[in-house]
Amino acid sequence: MPVRPHLGTAGVAPNIHGRLSSIPPGTHGGNIDNWRIGAGSTMYYPVAVDGALFSVGDPHISQGDGELSGTAIEASLDVMFQVVVRKDFSFPTPLLETPNWWIVHGFGDDLDEAMRGASLNILELLCDHYDLSRNDAYSLTSIAADFAVTQVVDGKQGIHVRIPRSIFPEKGVVKDPT
């Protein structure tokens, strides 16, 4: 089995009052189960409540895309991460930066809805943060981006789309200004 240690659940609190299940993922992050959210990556979450209330859990040693059976190779992991509040950057859903990729996520009650969300989110990244026209962003996504099922088992379906960072100017989209 490929070793892909990662935290299946990481995110901030959504702006919802009352009890909330930690199982379904959403725009706040949560149980995304994307194995690419691991060592060497940076995840950006939209903060919806004061204090953000960041939480992590559900460590895995390995998991494939889709998480078809509802589980992975579960494990206890020691992790080290840094939390930084970025007031100079925002994005409406979890945005993942790996050494090679930008990865955005879409969630929905079915895969069509999740795919639509992921598609709109990658277009927003390209238009708002790289100043591409909507038509250019749409064309670039069609030729350079890859869509895949993140998971289908946690109440909400997940699609992620990745686009290579190497095709963009070195300045980056979300570099910390300090």
Contact map, one row per residue, 1 for C-alpha under 8 A:
1110000000000000000000000000000000000000000000000000000000000100000000000000000000000000000000000000000000000000000000000000000000000000000000000000000000000000000000000000000000
1111000000000000000000000000000000000000000000000000000000000100000000000000000000000000000000000000000000000000000000000000000000000000000000000000000000000000000000000000000000
1111100000000000000000000000000000000000000000000000000000001100000000000000000000000000000000000000000000000000000000000000000000000000000000000000000000000000000000000000000000
0111110000000000000000000000000000110100000000000000000000011110000000000000000000000000000000000000000000000000000000000000000000000000000000000000000000000000000000000000000000
0011111000000000000000000000000000100110000000000000000000111100000000000000000000000000000000000000000000000000000000000000000000000000000000000000000000000000000000000000000000
0001111100000000000000000000000000111110000000000000000000111100000000000000000000000000000000000000000000000000000000000000000000000000000000000000000000000000000000000000000000
0000111111000000000000000000000010101100000000000000000111110000000000000000000000000000000000000000000000000000000000000000000000000000000000000000000000000000000000000000000000
0000011111000000000000000000011111100000000000000000000011110000000000000000000000000000000000000000000000000000000000000000000000000000000000000000000000000000000000000000000000
0000001111100000000000000000111110000000000000000000001111100000000000000000000000000000000000000000000000000000000000000000000000000000000000000000000000000000000000000000000000
0000001111110000000000000000111100000000000000000000011110000000000000000000000000000000000000000000000000000000000000000000000000000000000000000000000000000000000000000000000000
0000000011111000000000000001110000000000000010000000011100000000000000000000000000000000000000000000000000000000000000000000000000000000000000000000000000000000000000000000000000
0000000001111100000000000001110000000000000011110001111000000000000000000000000000000000000000000000000000000000000000000000000000000000000000000000000000000000000000000000000000
0000000000111110000000000001000000000000000000111001110000000000000000000000000000000000000000000000000000000000000000000000000000000000000000000000000000000000000000000000000000
0000000000011111000000000011000000000000000000111000000000000000000000000000000000000000000000000000000000000000000000000000000000000000000000000000000000000000000000000000000000
0000000000001111100000000000000000000000000000011000000000000000000000000000000000000000000000000000000000000000000000000000000000000000000000000000000000000000000000000000000000
0000000000000111110100000000000000000000000000000000000000000000000000000000000000000000000000000000000000000000000000000000000000000000000000000000000000000000000000000000000000
0000000000000011111000000000000000000000000000000000000000000000000000000000000000000000000000000000000000000000000000000000000000000000000000000000000000000000000000000000000000
0000000000000001111100000000000000000000000000000000000000000000000000000000000000000000000000000000000000000000000000000000000000000000000000000000000000000000000000000000000000
0000000000000000111110000000000000000000000000000000000000000000000000000000000000000000000000000000000000000000000000000000000000000000000000000000000000000000000000000000000000
0000000000000001011111000000000000000000000000000000000000000000000000000000000000000000000000000000000000000000000000000000000000000000000000000000000000000000000000000000000000
0000000000000000001111110000000000000000000000000000000000000000000000000000000000000000000000000000000000000000000000000000000000000000000000000000000000000000000000000000000000
0000000000000000000111111000011000000000000000000000000000000000000000000000000000000000000000000000000000000000000000000000000000000000000000000000000000000000000000000000000000
0000000000000000000011111000011000000000000000000000000000000000000000000000000000000000000000000000000000000000000000000000000000000000000000000000000001100000000000000000000000
0000000000000000000011111100011100000000000000000000000000000000000000000000000000000000000000000000000000000000000000000000000000000000000000000000000001110000000000000000000000
0000000000000000000001111111111100000000000000000000000000000000000000000000000000000000000000000000000000100000000000000000000000000000000000000000000001010100000000000000000000
0000000000000000000000011111111100000000000000000000000000000000000000000000000000000000000010000000000000100000000000000000000000000000000000000000000000010000000000000000000000
0000000000000100000000001111100000000000000011000000000000000000000000000000000000000000000111000000000000100000000000000000000000000000000000000000000000000000000000000000000000
0000000000111100000000001111110000000000000011110000000000000000000000000000000000000000000011000000000000000000000000000000000000000000000000000000000000000000000000000000000000
0000000011110000000000001111111100000000000010000000000000000000000000000000000000000000000011000000000000000000000000000000000000000000000000000000000000000000000000000000000000
0000000111110000000001111101111100000000000000000000000100000000000000000000000000000000000000000000000000000000000000000000000000000000000000000000000000000000000000000000000000
0000000111000000000001111100111110000000000000000000000000000000000000000000000000000000000000000000000000000000000000000000000000000000000000000000000001000000000000000000000000
0000000111000000000000011100111111000000000000000000000000000000000000000000000000000000000000000000000000000000000000000000000000000000000000000000011000000100000000000000000000
0000001110000000000000000000001111100000000000000000000000000000001000000000000000000000000000000000000000000000000000000000000000000000000000000000011000000000000000000000000000
0000000100000000000000000000000111111000000000000000000000000000100000000000000000000000000000000000000000000000000000000000000000000000000000000000011000000000000000000000000000
0001111100000000000000000000000011111100000000000000000000000111100000000000000000000000000000000000000000000000000000000000000000000000000000000000000000000000000000000000000000
0001010000000000000000000000000001111100100000000000000000000000000000000000000000000000000000000100000000000000000000000000000000000000000000000000000000000000000000000000000000
0000011000000000000000000000000001111110111000000000000000000000000000000000000000000000000000010000000000000000000000000000000000000000000000000000000000000000000000000000000000
0001111000000000000000000000000000111111100000000000000000000000000000000000000000000000000000000000000000000000000000000000000000000000000000000000000000000000000000000000000000
0000110000000000000000000000000000001111100000000000000000000000000000000000000000000000000000000000000000000000000000000000000000000000000000000000000000000000000000000000000000
0000000000000000000000000000000000000111110000000000000000000000000000000000000000000000000000000110000000000000000000000000000000000000000000000000000000000000000000000000000000
0000000000000000000000000000000000011111111000000000000000000000000000000000000000000000000000011110000000000000000000000000000000000000000000000000000000000000000000000000000000
0000000000000000000000000000000000001001111100000000000000000000000000000000000000000000000000011100000000000000000000000000000000000000000000000000000000000000000000000000000000
0000000000000000000000000000000000001000111110000000000000000000000000000000000000000000000001111000000000000000000000000000000000000000000000000000000000000000000000000000000000
0000000000000000000000000000000000000000011111000000000000000000000000000000000000000000001001110000000000000000000000000000000000000000000000000000000000000000000000000000000000
0000000000110000000000000011100000000000001111100000000000000000000000000000000000000000001111100000000000000000000000000000000000000000000000000000000000000000000000000000000000
0000000000010000000000000011000000000000000111110000000000000000000000000000000000000000011111000000000000000000000000000000000000000000000000000000000000000000000000000000000000
0000000000011100000000000001000000000000000011111101000000000000000000000000000000000000000000000000000000000000000000000000000000000000000000000000000000000000000000000000000000
0000000000011110000000000001000000000000000001111101000000000000000000000000000000000000000000000000000000000000000000000000000000000000000000000000000000000000000000000000000000
0000000000001110000000000000000000000000000000111111100000000000000000000000000000000000000000000000000000000000000000000000000000000000000000000000000000000000000000000000000000
0000000000000000000000000000000000000000000000111111100000000000000000000000000000000000000000000000000000000000000000000000000000000000000000000000000000000000000000000000000000
0000000000000000000000000000000000000000000000001111100000000000000000000000000000000000000000000000000000000000000000000000000000000000000000000000000000000000000000000000000000
0000000000011000000000000000000000000000000000111111110000000000000000000000000000000000000000000000000000000000000000000000000000000000000000000000000000000000000000000000000000
0000000000011000000000000000000000000000000000001111111000000000000000000000000000000000000000000000000000000000000000000000000000000000000000000000000000000000000000000000000000
0000000001111000000000000000000000000000000000000001111100000000000000000000000000000000000000000000000000000000000000000000000000000000000000000000000000000000000000000000000000
0000000011110000000000000000000000000000000000000000111110000000000000000000000000000000000000000000000000000000000000000000000000000000000000000000000000000000000000000000000000
0000001011100000000000000000010000000000000000000000011111000000000000000000000000000000000000000000000000000000000000000000000000000000000000000000000000000000000000000000000000
0000001111000000000000000000000000000000000000000000001111100000000000000000000000000000000000000000000000000000000000000000000000000000000000000000000000000000000000000000000000
0000001110000000000000000000000000000000000000000000000111110000000000000100000000000000000000000000000000000000000000000000000000000000000000000000000000000000000000000000000000
0000111110000000000000000000000000000000000000000000000011111000000000000111100000000000000000000000000000000000000000000000000000000000000000000000000000000000000000000000000000
0001111100000000000000000000000000000000000000000000000001111110000000011111100000000000000000000000000000000000000000000000000000000000000000000000000000000000000000000000000000
0011110000000000000000000000000000000000000000000000000000111110000000011110000000000000000000000000000000000000000000000000000000000000000000000000000000000000000000000000000000
1111110000000000000000000000000000100000000000000000000000011111000000011100000000000000000000000000000000000000000000000000000000000000000000000000000000000000000000000000000000
0001000000000000000000000000000000100000000000000000000000011111101000111000000000000000000000000000000000000000000000000000000000000000000000000000000000000000000000000000000000
0000000000000000000000000000000000100000000000000000000000000111111000010000000000000000000000000000000000000000000000000000000000000000000000000000000000000000000000000000000000
0000000000000000000000000000000001100000000000000000000000000011111000000000000000000000000000000000000000000000000000000000000000000000000000000001111000000000000000000000000000
0000000000000000000000000000000000000000000000000000000000000001111100000000000000000000000000000000000000000000000000000000000000000000000000000000111110000000000000000000000000
0000000000000000000000000000000010000000000000000000000000000011111111110000000000000000000000000000000000000000000000000000000000000000000000000000011110000000000000000000000000
0000000000000000000000000000000000000000000000000000000000000000011111100000000000000000000000000000000000000000000000000000000000000000000000000000001110000000000000000000000000
0000000000000000000000000000000000000000000000000000000000000000001111110000000000000000000000000000000000000000000000000000000000000000000000000000000010000000000000000000000000
0000000000000000000000000000000000000000000000000000000000000000001111110000000000000000000000000000000000000000000000000000000000000000000000000000000011000000000000000000000000
0000000000000000000000000000000000000000000000000000000000000010001111111100000000000000000000000000000000000000000000000000000000000000000000000000000000000000000000000000000000
0000000000000000000000000000000000000000000000000000000000011111001011111100000000000000000000000000000000000000000000000000000000000000000000000000000000000000000000000000000000
0000000000000000000000000000000000000000000000000000000000011110000000111110000000000000000000000000000000000000000000000000000000000000000000000000000000000000000000000000000000
0000000000000000000000000000000000000000000000000000000001111100000000111111000000000000000000000000000000000000000000000000000000000000000000000000000000000000000000000000000000
0000000000000000000000000000000000000000000000000000000000111000000000001111100000000000000000000000000000000000000000000000000000000000000000000000000000000000000000000000000000
0000000000000000000000000000000000000000000000000000000000110000000000000111110000000000000000000000000000000000000000000000000000000000000000000000000000000000000000000000000000
0000000000000000000000000000000000000000000000000000000000110000000000000011111000000000000000000000000000000000000000000000000000000000000000000000000000000000000000000000000000
0000000000000000000000000000000000000000000000000000000000000000000000000001111100000000000000000000000000000000000000000000000000000000000000000000000000000000000000000000000000
0000000000000000000000000000000000000000000000000000000000000000000000000000111110000000000000000000000000000000000000000000000000000000000000000000000000000000000000000000000000
0000000000000000000000000000000000000000000000000000000000000000000000000000011111000000000000000000000000000000000000000000000000000000000000000000000000000000000000000000000000
0000000000000000000000000000000000000000000000000000000000000000000000000000001111100000000000000000000000000000000000000000000000000000000000000000000000000000000000000000000000
0000000000000000000000000000000000000000000000000000000000000000000000000000000111110000000000000000000000000000000000000000000000000000000000000000000000000000000000000000000000
0000000000000000000000000000000000000000000000000000000000000000000000000000000011111000000000000000000000000000000000000000000000000000000000000000000000000000000000000000000000
0000000000000000000000000000000000000000000000000000000000000000000000000000000001111100000000000000000000000000000000000000000000000000000000000000000000000000000000000000000000
0000000000000000000000000000000000000000000000000000000000000000000000000000000000111110000000000000000000000000000000000000000000000000000000000000000000000000000000000000000000
0000000000000000000000000000000000000000000000000000000000000000000000000000000000011111110000000000000000000000000000000000000000000000000000000000000000000000000000000000000100
0000000000000000000000000000000000000000000000000000000000000000000000000000000000001111110000000000000000000000000000000000000000000000000000000000000000000000000000000000000000
0000000000000000000000000000000000000000000000000000000000000000000000000000000000000111110000000000000000000000000000000000000000000000000000000000000000000000000000000000000000
0000000000000000000000000000000000000000000000000000000000000000000000000000000000000111111000000000000000000000000000000000000000000000000000000000000000000000000000000000010000
0000000000000000000000000000000000000000000001000000000000000000000000000000000000000111111100000000000000000000000000000000000000000000000000000000000000000000000000000000000000
0000000000000000000000000000000000000000000111000000000000000000000000000000000000000000111111100000000000000000000000000000100000000000000000000000000000000000000000000000000000
0000000000000000000000000010000000000000000011000000000000000000000000000000000000000000011111000000000000000000000000001000000000000000000000000000000000000000000000000000000000
0000000000000000000000000111100000000000000011000000000000000000000000000000000000000000001111100000000111000000000000001000000000000000000000000000000000000000000000000000000000
0000000000000000000000000011100000000000001111000000000000000000000000000000000000000000001111110000000110000000000000000000000000000000000000000000000000000000000000000000000000
0000000000000000000000000000000000000000001110000000000000000000000000000000000000000000001011111000011110000000000000000000000000000000000000000000000000000000000000000000000000
0000000000000000000000000000000000001000111100000000000000000000000000000000000000000000000001111100111100000000000000000000000000000000000000000000000000000000000000000000000000
0000000000000000000000000000000000000000111000000000000000000000000000000000000000000000000000111111111000000000000000000000000000000000000000000000000000000000000000000000000000
0000000000000000000000000000000000010001110000000000000000000000000000000000000000000000000000011111111000000000000000000000000000000000000000000000000000000000000000000000000000
0000000000000000000000000000000000000001100000000000000000000000000000000000000000000000000000001111100000000000000000000000000000000000000000000000000000000000000010000000000000
0000000000000000000000000000000000000000000000000000000000000000000000000000000000000000000000001111110000000000000000000000000000000000000000000000000000000000000111000000000000
0000000000000000000000000000000000000000000000000000000000000000000000000000000000000000000000011111111000000000000000000000000000000000000000000000000000000000011111000000000000
0000000000000000000000000000000000000000000000000000000000000000000000000000000000000000000000111101111100000000000000000000000000000000000000000000000000000000011110000000000000
0000000000000000000000000000000000000000000000000000000000000000000000000000000000000000000000111100111110000000000000000000000000000000000000000000000000000001111000000000000000
0000000000000000000000000000000000000000000000000000000000000000000000000000000000000000000011110000011111000000000001001100000000000000000000000000000000000001110000000000000000
0000000000000000000000000000000000000000000000000000000000000000000000000000000000000000000011100000001111100000000011001000000000000000000000000000000000000111100000000000000000
0000000000000000000000000000000000000000000000000000000000000000000000000000000000000000000010000000000111110000111111101000000000000000000000000000000000000111000000000000000000
0000000000000000000000001110000000000000000000000000000000000000000000000000000000000000000000000000000011111010111011000000000000000000000000000000000000011110000000000000000000
0000000000000000000000000000000000000000000000000000000000000000000000000000000000000000000000000000000001111111110010000000000000000000000000000000000000011100000000000000000000
0000000000000000000000000000000000000000000000000000000000000000000000000000000000000000000000000000000000111110110000000000000000000000000000000000000000111000000000000000000000
0000000000000000000000000000000000000000000000000000000000000000000000000000000000000000000000000000000000011111110000000000000000000000000000000000000000011000000000000000000000
0000000000000000000000000000000000000000000000000000000000000000000000000000000000000000000000000000000000111111111000000000000000000000000000000000100000001110000000000000000000
0000000000000000000000000000000000000000000000000000000000000000000000000000000000000000000000000000000000010111111100000000000000000000000000000000000000000000000000000000000000
0000000000000000000000000000000000000000000000000000000000000000000000000000000000000000000000000000000001111111111110000000000000000000000000000000000000000000000000000000000000
0000000000000000000000000000000000000000000000000000000000000000000000000000000000000000000000000000000001111111111111000000000000000000000000000000000000001110000000000000000000
0000000000000000000000000000000000000000000000000000000000000000000000000000000000000000000000000000000001100011111111100000000000000000000000000000000000000110000000000000000000
0000000000000000000000000000000000000000000000000000000000000000000000000000000000000000000000000000000001000001111111110000000000000000000000000000000000000000000000000000000000
0000000000000000000000000000000000000000000000000000000000000000000000000000000000000000000000000000000011110000111111111000000000000000000000000000000000000000000000000000000000
0000000000000000000000000000000000000000000000000000000000000000000000000000000000000000000000000000000111100000011111111100000000000000000000000000000000000011100000000000000000
0000000000000000000000000000000000000000000000000000000000000000000000000000000000000000000000000000000001000000001111111110000000000000000000000000000000000000100000000000000000
0000000000000000000000000000000000000000000000000000000000000000000000000000000000000000000000000000000000000000000111111111000000000000000000000000000000000000000000000000000000
0000000000000000000000000000000000000000000000000000000000000000000000000000000000000000000110000000000111000000000011111111100000000000000000000000000000000000000000000000000000
0000000000000000000000000000000000000000000000000000000000000000000000000000000000000000000000000000000100000000000001111111110000000000000010000000000000000000100000000000000000
0000000000000000000000000000000000000000000000000000000000000000000000000000000000000000000000000000000000000000000000111111111000000100110010000000000000000000000000000000000000
0000000000000000000000000000000000000000000000000000000000000000000000000000000000000000000000000000000000000000000000011111111110000000000000000000000000000000000000000000000000
0000000000000000000000000000000000000000000000000000000000000000000000000000000000000000001000000000000000000000000000001111111111000000000000000000000000000000000000000000000000
0000000000000000000000000000000000000000000000000000000000000000000000000000000000000000000000000000000000000000000000000111111111110000100000000000000000000000000000000000000000
0000000000000000000000000000000000000000000000000000000000000000000000000000000000000000000000000000000000000000000000000011111111111100100000000000000000000000000000000000000000
0000000000000000000000000000000000000000000000000000000000000000000000000000000000000000000000000000000000000000000000000001111111110000000000000000000000000000000000000000000000
0000000000000000000000000000000000000000000000000000000000000000000000000000000000000000000000000000000000000000000000000001111111100000000000000000000000000000000000000000100000
0000000000000000000000000000000000000000000000000000000000000000000000000000000000000000000000000000000000000000000000000000111111110000000000000000000000000000000000000000100000
0000000000000000000000000000000000000000000000000000000000000000000000000000000000000000000000000000000000000000000000000000011111111000000000000000000000000000000000000000000000
0000000000000000000000000000000000000000000000000000000000000000000000000000000000000000000000000000000000000000000000000000011101111101100000000000000000000000000000000000000000
0000000000000000000000000000000000000000000000000000000000000000000000000000000000000000000000000000000000000000000000000000001000111111100000000000000000000000000000000000000000
0000000000000000000000000000000000000000000000000000000000000000000000000000000000000000000000000000000000000000000000000010001000011111110000000000000000000000000000000000000000
0000000000000000000000000000000000000000000000000000000000000000000000000000000000000000000000000000000000000000000000000000000000001111111000000000000000000000000000000000000000
0000000000000000000000000000000000000000000000000000000000000000000000000000000000000000000000000000000000000000000000000000000000011111111100000000000000000000000000000000000000
0000000000000000000000000000000000000000000000000000000000000000000000000000000000000000000000000000000000000000000000000010011000011111111110000000000000000000000000000000000000
0000000000000000000000000000000000000000000000000000000000000000000000000000000000000000000000000000000000000000000000000010000000000111111111000000000000000000000000000000000000
0000000000000000000000000000000000000000000000000000000000000000000000000000000000000000000000000000000000000000000000000000000000000011111111100000000000000000000000000000000000
0000000000000000000000000000000000000000000000000000000000000000000000000000000000000000000000000000000000000000000000000000000000000001111111111000000000000000000000000000000000
0000000000000000000000000000000000000000000000000000000000000000000000000000000000000000000000000000000000000000000000000110000000000000111111111000000000000000001000000000000000
0000000000000000000000000000000000000000000000000000000000000000000000000000000000000000000000000000000000000000000000000000000000000000011111111000000000000000000000000000000000
0000000000000000000000000000000000000000000000000000000000000000000000000000000000000000000000000000000000000000000000000000000000000000001111111000000000000000000000000000000000
0000000000000000000000000000000000000000000000000000000000000000000000000000000000000000000000000000000000000000000000000000000000000000000111111100000000000000001100000000000000
0000000000000000000000000000000000000000000000000000000000000000000000000000000000000000000000000000000000000000000000000000000000000000000111111110000000000000111100000000000000
0000000000000000000000000000000000000000000000000000000000000000000000000000000000000000000000000000000000000000000000000000000000000000000000011111000000000000111000000000000000
0000000000000000000000000000000000000000000000000000000000000000000000000000000000000000000000000000000000000000000000000000000000000000000000001111100000000011110000000000000000
0000000000000000000000000000000000000000000000000000000000000000100000000000000000000000000000000000000000000000000000000000000000000000000000000111110000000011100000000000000000
0000000000000000000000000000000000000000000000000000000000000000110000000000000000000000000000000000000000000010000000000000000000000000000000000011111100000111000000000000000000
0000000000000000000000000000000111000000000000000000000000000000111000000000000000000000000000000000000000000000000000000000000000000000000000000001111100001111000000000000000000
0000000000000000000000000000000111000000000000000000000000000000111100000000000000000000000000000000000000000000000000000000000000000000000000000000111111001110000000000000000000
0000000000000000000000000000000000000000000000000000000000000000011100000000000000000000000000000000000000000000000000000000000000000000000000000000111111111100000000000000000000
0000000000000000000000000000000000000000000000000000000000000000011111000000000000000000000000000000000000000000000000000000000000000000000000000000001111111000000000000000000000
0000000000000000000000111000001000000000000000000000000000000000000001000000000000000000000000000000000000000000000000000000000000000000000000000000001111111000000000000000000000
0000000000000000000000110000000000000000000000000000000000000000000000000000000000000000000000000000000000001000000000000000000000000000000000000000000111111000000000000000000000
0000000000000000000000011100000000000000000000000000000000000000000000000000000000000000000000000000000000111100000000000000000000000000000000000000000111111100000000000000000000
0000000000000000000000000000000000000000000000000000000000000000000000000000000000000000000000000000000000111110010000000000000000000000000000000000011111111110000000000000000000
0000000000000000000000001000000100000000000000000000000000000000000000000000000000000000000000000000000011110010011000000000000000000000000000000000111100011111000000000000000000
0000000000000000000000000000000000000000000000000000000000000000000000000000000000000000000000000000000011100010011001000000000000000000000000000011111000001111100000000000000000
0000000000000000000000000000000000000000000000000000000000000000000000000000000000000000000000000000001111000000000001000000000000000000000000000011110000000111110000000000000000
0000000000000000000000000000000000000000000000000000000000000000000000000000000000000000000000000000001110000000000001100100000000000000000000001111000000000011111000000000000000
0000000000000000000000000000000000000000000000000000000000000000000000000000000000000000000000000000111100000000000000000000000000000000000000001110000000000001111100000000000000
0000000000000000000000000000000000000000000000000000000000000000000000000000000000000000000000000000111000000000000000000000000000000000000010011100000000000000111110000000000000
0000000000000000000000000000000000000000000000000000000000000000000000000000000000000000000000000001110000000000000000000000000000000000000000011000000000000000011111100000000000
0000000000000000000000000000000000000000000000000000000000000000000000000000000000000000000000000011110000000000000000000000000000000000000000000000000000000000001111110000000000
0000000000000000000000000000000000000000000000000000000000000000000000000000000000000000000000000001100000000000000000000000000000000000000000000000000000000000000111111100000000
0000000000000000000000000000000000000000000000000000000000000000000000000000000000000000000000000000000000000000000000000000000000000000000000000000000000000000000111111000000000
0000000000000000000000000000000000000000000000000000000000000000000000000000000000000000000000000000000000000000000000000000000000000000000000000000000000000000000011111101000000
0000000000000000000000000000000000000000000000000000000000000000000000000000000000000000000000000000000000000000000000000000000000000000000000000000000000000000000001111111000000
0000000000000000000000000000000000000000000000000000000000000000000000000000000000000000000000000000000000000000000000000000000000000000000000000000000000000000000001011111000000
0000000000000000000000000000000000000000000000000000000000000000000000000000000000000000000000000000000000000000000000000000000000000000000000000000000000000000000000001111101000
0000000000000000000000000000000000000000000000000000000000000000000000000000000000000000000000000000000000000000000000000000000000000000000000000000000000000000000000011111111000
0000000000000000000000000000000000000000000000000000000000000000000000000000000000000000000000000000000000000000000000000000000011000000000000000000000000000000000000000011111000
0000000000000000000000000000000000000000000000000000000000000000000000000000000000000000100000000000000000000000000000000000000000000000000000000000000000000000000000000001111100
0000000000000000000000000000000000000000000000000000000000000000000000000000000000000000000000000000000000000000000000000000000000000000000000000000000000000000000000000011111110
0000000000000000000000000000000000000000000000000000000000000000000000000000000000000100000000000000000000000000000000000000000000000000000000000000000000000000000000000000011111
0000000000000000000000000000000000000000000000000000000000000000000000000000000000000000000000000000000000000000000000000000000000000000000000000000000000000000000000000000001111
0000000000000000000000000000000000000000000000000000000000000000000000000000000000000000000000000000000000000000000000000000000000000000000000000000000000000000000000000000000111
